[in-house]
Amino acid sequence: MEKLTKAVQFWLCATIIILGLMGCDVVRQAASRLRFIGNSGEPVERVSDGDTLVVKDTDGKNFTVRFACVDAPEIAHTNKEKQSKRISDRNQFTWGVKARERVQQLVQQGGSRVTLNITDSDRYGRKIAEVRLKNGTFVQQVLLQEGLAKVYRPYLNKCPSKDLVQQAETEAKAQRLGVWSDTKFINPWEYRSLYKK
């Protein structure tokens, strides 16, 4: 009988420990979701382009956020680019400006605050993140649905919402929205490798 009691105590303790550890994981996941959803979000200092923001952290320091999962058309940065007459430049920059303006509009609608789900950092020190507005609107999904960005497949495995973004792009492509309606449009990653040297 004593052996049976010790065995029951052992298994009862083991079960409690296992459930406790599972509970810790549930609490950690819930905390992660709270960070992702957030109440107030991060204040946006500026929209750099169609897939990059500068936000202010809780210490008042600015940091750059590159949108996870997507690549938006480029915008002109230098005077040479701004004055370029090359059709590929004009085409890319026109779509880039539209993407940036749409992000600016979304950020303003969200009270100039965003909630970040940081997934990585890049070689330039930017944080890579899924970006949502206070109401839950997923900014990358909107850009893809409207054809103002494309899914960036080389890093799709680091995209928590990869199914969502792929579906959004598929719908825009089928409806020939935004860049999908433009037969002269060059993918942003191809444009950078061909023309930004």
NORKACOR-V457933 format. One record per residue. N is the residue number from 1. RES is the residue in one letter. PHI is phi as a letter, one per 30 degrees, with the letter a starting at -180 (NA if undefined). BURIAL is # if it has 9 or more other C-alpha atoms within 8 Angstrom, else .. Layout:
# NORKACOR-V457933
N&RES&PHI&BURIAL, N&RES&PHI&BURIAL
This chain:
# NORKACOR-V457933
1&M&NA&., 2&E&d&., 3&K&d&., 4&L&d&., 5&T&d&., 6&K&d&., 7&A&d&., 8&V&d&., 9&Q&d&., 10&F&e&., 11&W&d&., 12&L&d&., 13&C&d&., 14&A&d&., 15&T&d&., 16&I&d&., 17&I&d&., 18&I&d&., 19&L&d&., 20&G&d&., 21&L&d&., 22&M&d&., 23&G&d&., 24&C&d&., 25&D&d&., 26&V&d&., 27&V&d&., 28&R&d&., 29&Q&d&., 30&A&d&., 31&A&d&., 32&S&d&., 33&R&d&., 34&L&d&., 35&R&d&#, 36&F&d&#, 37&I&d&#, 38&G&h&#, 39&N&c&., 40&S&c&., 41&G&i&#, 42&E&c&#, 43&P&d&#, 44&V&d&#, 45&E&d&#, 46&R&a&., 47&V&c&#, 48&S&d&#, 49&D&a&#, 50&G&d&#, 51&D&b&#, 52&T&b&#, 53&L&b&#, 54&V&c&#, 55&V&b&#, 56&K&c&#, 57&D&d&#, 58&T&d&., 59&D&c&., 60&G&i&., 61&K&c&., 62&N&d&#, 63&F&b&#, 64&T&c&#, 65&V&c&#, 66&R&c&#, 67&F&d&#, 68&A&d&#, 69&C&i&#, 70&V&b&#, 71&D&b&#, 72&A&c&#, 73&P&e&#, 74&E&d&#, 75&I&c&#, 76&A&d&., 77&H&c&., 78&T&c&., 79&N&d&., 80&K&d&., 81&E&d&#, 82&K&d&., 83&Q&c&., 84&S&d&., 85&K&c&., 86&R&d&., 87&I&e&., 88&S&d&#, 89&D&d&#, 90&R&e&#, 91&N&d&#, 92&Q&d&#, 93&F&d&#, 94&T&d&#, 95&W&d&#, 96&G&d&#, 97&V&d&#, 98&K&d&#, 99&A&d&#, 100&R&d&#, 101&E&d&#, 102&R&d&#, 103&V&d&#, 104&Q&e&#, 105&Q&d&., 106&L&d&#, 107&V&d&#, 108&Q&d&., 109&Q&d&., 110&G&d&#, 111&G&i&., 112&S&h&#, 113&R&b&#, 114&V&b&#, 115&T&c&#, 116&L&c&#, 117&N&c&#, 118&I&d&., 119&T&c&#, 120&D&a&., 121&S&b&#, 122&D&c&., 123&R&d&., 124&Y&c&., 125&G&i&., 126&R&d&#, 127&K&d&#, 128&I&c&#, 129&A&a&#, 130&E&d&#, 131&V&c&#, 132&R&b&#, 133&L&d&#, 134&K&e&#, 135&N&d&., 136&G&j&., 137&T&e&., 138&F&c&#, 139&V&e&#, 140&Q&d&#, 141&Q&d&#, 142&V&d&#, 143&L&e&#, 144&L&d&#, 145&Q&d&#, 146&E&c&#, 147&G&i&#, 148&L&c&#, 149&A&a&#, 150&K&b&#, 151&V&d&#, 152&Y&c&#, 153&R&d&., 154&P&e&., 155&Y&c&., 156&L&d&#, 157&N&d&., 158&K&c&#, 159&C&c&#, 160&P&e&., 161&S&c&., 162&K&d&#, 163&D&d&., 164&L&d&., 165&V&d&#, 166&Q&d&#, 167&Q&d&., 168&A&d&#, 169&E&d&#, 170&T&e&., 171&E&d&#, 172&A&d&#, 173&K&d&#, 174&A&d&., 175&Q&c&., 176&R&h&#, 177&L&c&#, 178&G&h&#, 179&V&d&#, 180&W&d&#, 181&S&c&., 182&D&c&., 183&T&d&., 184&K&c&., 185&F&d&#, 186&I&c&., 187&N&e&., 188&P&e&#, 189&W&d&., 190&E&d&., 191&Y&e&#, 192&R&d&#, 193&S&d&., 194&L&d&., 195&Y&c&., 196&K&c&., 197&K&c&.
